[in-house]
Structures are given as C-alpha cells and as structure tokens.
Amino acid sequence: MIDSPPDSDARVDALRRRIDDALIDRLSDRAPDLMYDPIRYVLRGGGKRVRPVIVMLVAQAYGAADEDVLDVALAVEIFHNFTLVHDDIMDDADERRGRPSVHVKWDEGTAILAGDLMLALSYELLTANEALPARPLLAIYNRMVEQLCVGQRLDTHFETTADVSVADYLEMIDGKTAALLSACFELGAVAGGAPDDHVATLAEAGRQAGRAFQIQDDLLDVTADDENWGKAVGGDLQNGKRTYVTLKALEAADGEDREWFSRLLDGGITVDEVPEARRRMQALGVFDEARSAVAAYTEDAFDRLSVLPDTAASHHLTWLLEKLQARSH
C-alpha cells in the first residue's frame, strides 16, 4: 500500500472546491432558468465529489495538468448526479443530502427532464478538451452507461425476486455502483496518457473500490448518524430493498430471525422497527462481515494501484480510498 503524505486532506479538499466552483461556472450562463435552475440546485447540493477527484488524481499521477482533465472530471460528477435525480424518482425518495429531492421541490416531469439534460451535459464535457483522445474516452463512457443501466434494472428486478443471493447482489452492484467508479479510474488513466495495461488494471481497482463503497453505503444505511447521513437511516430496510446487509442477515438467520428478515424483504418494515433490525443484524454478526468485506475489497483495490507512478497524486488517491473505507456517514 502507498503511504499517504500529510497534506492529502488539504490537496483533496482543494480539488473538491475547484470542482464545486467549476460545476457552477460551466452552467452560469445557461438558459432558460426554467430548465437549468433544477440542475444548479442539484449541483449546489454538496457531496464529497469522490468520482471527479479520482479522475483528476489518476490523471495527475501520469503527469496531466488539472486544467487538461477538469472537464472530464466534471462530466462524471454531473453524470453521477443525474443518476441520483432519477434514482430518487424510482425510489420515491423525498430527500437527498438533507434537502427535498428535485421531483419533490419541482415535479416528476421536471426531474426527469433535468436528469436527461444532465446526461447530455456530461457527454458535452467529456469531449470538451480536443487535445484528449475522444474515441477511447467515449468507449469507456458508453460501456459504463450500459453497465450502470443494467445494474439499475437488476436492482429494481430484485425488488420482486424472492431468491436473490449475495453473489447476485455483488453482480448487480458491479454495474449500478462499481461501473462508474471503475470508469473514473479508466478515464483518468486515459486522459493522463497511461499505458494500456495500466488502464485495465486501474479499471479493476475501481471495480473493487466500487464494491467496497456500496457495501459501506449499505452498512451506513442501518448504522449511520441520522443528522450526518443526509438520508433517512434505515430507508432501505423500510423499502424492503435487497442490500448486502439484508441478504447477509437472511443468509445467516434461522428460525424466528429468518422469518423476521423474510418479512422485511417481502415488504419492508416500519421506521419504528429499524432499531430491531439493527439489533438482530448485530447479533448475527452481519455488521462485522460487512466491515470485513469493505476492508478486503479496498485492500484489493490498493494492491492494483501499485501500477501507478510513485507521485504525490498517487499517495493522495490512496488516502482518499482509505477515508472512504473508514467513513461513518
């Protein structure tokens, strides 16, 4: 594992601020406001900007200047936020990051159109720098979009499928979550001029990191501090969603516990039952298993990052992945 320098926090935070500023700047003169105000609302909603920071750090590791890859980084962040706008509609989620979802603040039609336009904007930014190789970038992006859509469809399919295994779930998150993270590593590598074998290795590092990220997300849905989480804690449980922790609980349970979790997956539970779900999962060792899985997938990602040149950006990237593994909200 690459050791991280003491200034990683400050460097990553500076990249986040630059991305935040650039997201608003790129849309400052777009009209009409009727269409762009919902998009600006989404992009001003905060977030850790993990994906665009990864793009920039990987590209920097191969010697690329920030300005040369900034639009590629913005593309993946706008794309990510587009998926959240549509996810909130599909999940009937009223809040995102502690604020009303777009379809709640405006209406469902506006949210769908805003998401569609954000997808188009992300493609525009992806190829905005004519000095970068457009065809390889588009090939990565198009493959990612297909994988993510398939993963999202599997996710909704699982809602009405009785026999979903943990292995099935991991295959689904390889598309829904890991495909975009994997693409961030690939895009950064291509934009930075990395050798082809490095690009493939970094894509797999991203897939492993994506698995770790989603499992940690599933864990935090049950265990996070409500004030910091930005969503209702236990929302997945209330909706009866198949997640890593609910499927692990069902796998480990027997007798009355198995009946209880089968009921959860059959139609969800009430908000008042969330503490009981947490207690049962804790007793079954589900949280420990989830934390072990996050650590294992993160370590696999670290191993593959060894192909990166030994630069400050590589060290900052390792620091960022360590923070993601250890996050509590």
N, C-alpha and C positions, 0 to 999 in steps of 0.2 A: 504494500500500500504506500502511496506517495504521501509524505508528511506535508501538512498544510502550513504556510507561513503565517505569522501573527497578524498580518494586515488583510487576511482573506475576507473577514467580515466587512471591513471598510471598502474593499475593492468590489465585492459583490453588491453591496448597498449602493455604491456609486453607479454601477451598471443598471441596477433597478431604477434609480432616479432618472438616468438618461433614457431608459426605455419608457418610463412613465411620461416624461416630457415629450419625447418623440411621438408617442401614440396620439397625444392631443394635438401636437403641432401638425402632424400629417392630415388631420381632419379639421383644422381650424377654419379653412376657407371653403369647406364642402357645404353644398346646399342641395335641396331645401332643408331647413331645420326640422320640418315635419318628419323627415326620414332620418336625419343624422343625429338629432337630439337623443333618441334612444340608444344609438351606438356610442355616443360620447358618454352617456350615463353609465353604460356597461363598462367602458374602458376607464372611467374615473372611479370605479368601484373598488379599486385596490387589487390585492392579490400579491403573491410572492414573486411573480414573474420568473418562475423557475425555468420554464422552457426557453424563453428568449435568452436568458443568461447562459444556459447551457450552450446554445448555438454560438454565442459570442466567445465564450471561454474556449470551446473546442477550436474555433477558427483562430483565435489568438495564439493557441498553443502551436499552430503551424505558421505563425508569423503574420497573419492577416491583421490589418488595421480595423479598429472599431467601426469607422465610418463605412468601410467597404462591405461589412456584413450586417449593419444595423437594420436595413430594410428586410433582410431575410429573417432576422430575429423578430421584428415587428410582425411579419407575416404569420409566424407560428403563434404569437400571442393573440393576435386578432382571430385566427382560426380557432384557438382554444376557447376563447370567449364566445365565439359563435356557437360552438358545441354546447356551452353551458346555457345559453339562451334557449336553445331548442330542447336540451335536457330538462330544463325547468318546466317547459310546456308538457313534455311527455310524462314527467314525474308528478305533474300537478303541484309543483313546489312554489309556495308563496314567497319565499325569501331566498336571497343569495347574498352572502357576505354581510348579513345583518341588515339588508335593505330589501324593499319589495322587488320581486322579480319583474322583468320587463313586461311580461304578459299581464301582471297584476297592476303595475303602475300605468301602463297604457292599455293594451288589449292583446288578445292572442294573435290576431292578424298582423298587427304592428310588430309583434315579437318575431313572428315567422319571417316577415319581410326584412327586418333588421338583421336577423341571422343570415338570411340569404345574401344580403348586401355585404355583410362582414366576410363571408366566404369569398365573394368576388374581390373584395379589397385585399384579402390575404394573397390571392394569386397575383394581383397587380404589384404588390410589394415584393413578392418572391422574386420576380424577374425585373425589378426596377433598375438594378445595377447591371448595365450592359457589359461590364468587364467580367462578370461571373458567368460560368457555363450554364446557360438556361436549361438546356435539354436534360442534363443529369439532375439538376435541381427539381425540374418538373416531374421527372420519372420517380424520384423519391417521394415527392409530394402526392402524386396521383396514387401510388401504391399505398401510401399512408391513409389517404382518404377512403380508399376501398376497404382496407383492413379495419379502420375505425367504424365505418358504417356497418360492416358485417358483425363486428363485436357489439355494437349498439343493438343491432337486431337480435343477436343471440341473447343479450341481456333482457330484452323485452320478452323473447320467446321463453326464457327460463321462468318468467313470472307465472306461466300457466303449464309448466312442465314439472311433473312430480319427481322424476328420478334424475336429479342433477348432481353430479359428483364434484368433488373438489377439483379433479383433473379437468372436467368440463368447464368449471369456473375459471381455471387458470388459462385455458384456451381462449375463453371469451375476453378476459382482461388483456391478453396479448394483443387483441385488436382494439378494444374500447379505450384502454389507458396506455398500454405499452407502445402501441404503434406510433403515437405522436412523440413520446419521449425518444424512442428509437430514431425517428426521423430527425429530431433535433440534433442528435449526435452525428447522424449522417450528413445533414445539411451543413452543419458547422465544419465537418471534415472536408466536404467537397468545396465549400466556399474558401476554406483555408488552403486548398491545394494538397491535401493529404494523399498518400499512395492508396491505390485501390484496396490492398489487403488491410490497411488501417481502417478504411471506411467500413468494410464489412465487420471487422472486429468491434469497432465503436458502435455500430448498429446493434450488435448483440449485447453490448454493455448497456445500451439504452433500454433494450427489451427487459433485461434483468432488473435494471433500476425501476422500470415501469411496473413490474410485478411487485417489487418492494413498496413502491409508492401507493399502489392500490390496496394492498393488504394493510398497510399502515392506515390508510384512509378508512377502510372497513373497521379496523380496530378503534380508531378515534370516534367513529360514529356512535360507538357504545360507551366509550370511556372518557371522551374529551370534556373539558370545562365548557359549559354551555355559553358563557359570555365570550369566550375566545374562539369558539369553533366557527361561528358565522352561519351555522345552520342549526336546526333543532336536533339536539342529541337524541339518538335513538330513532331518527327518521326512517332509516332503512328497516328497522325492526317493526315500526308501526305500519310500514307498507308491505311487510312480508317478503322483502327482497332476499334473493339468494346472494349472500356475500360470503367471503372467506370464513368469517367467524360464525355465521349461522350454519353454514354447511359443515364446518368442523364440529360444531356443537351437536348437530344431528348425527354425525358420524360417530362421535364419542359417547352419545347418550344411549341409555336403555331404560326400560320400564317407564315410570311416570315422567322422567325427564324427556324421553324420546317422544312421548305423546304430547308433551308441552311444546317442544320445538317443532313437531309436525304441525301442530295447530298454528304456531307462529308463521310458518312458511305457507300455510294454507290460506291465510287471510290477514295476517298481521296481528298486532296486539295494540292495546290502548297505551297512551302516554303514561298512565299510572302503573302499567306492568313493566315498563322499561327497567326499573331497578331490579325487578325479579329476574328478568332475562340476564342482566349483568351478574347477579349473584350466582345463577346457575352456570353461566359460562365460566366464571371464575373457578367454581368448584370442579368443573370438568377439565380445567387446565387449558381452555381454549385461548385465553389471552397469552399465556406463556408460549403456546405453539405458534401463535400469530407473530409474536415478537421474534421468535427463533427464525421463522420463515423470512421476515423482513431482514434480519441480520444476514442470513445465508444468501439471499438474492443480492443484497447490497455488496457483500463480500465478493460475489461472482463478478459483479459489475466492476468493482475495484481492480480485480485481477486483470480484466480485459483492458482497463485504462492504462496498463503498463506500456502499451504501444505508443502512447503519447510522448512527444518530445518532453524532456525534463525542463519545463519552463514554469514561470510564476503562474501562468494561466492554468496549467495542469494541476498545480497544487491548490489553487482556488477552487477548481472543479471538484477535487476530492473533498475539500472542506464542505462544499455545498451538499454533496451527496451524504456526507456524514450527518449534517444538520437535518436533512430530510428523514433519514433513518431514525433520528432521535427526537423528532418533533412531537409535541404534546397537543398541538392544535393546528 
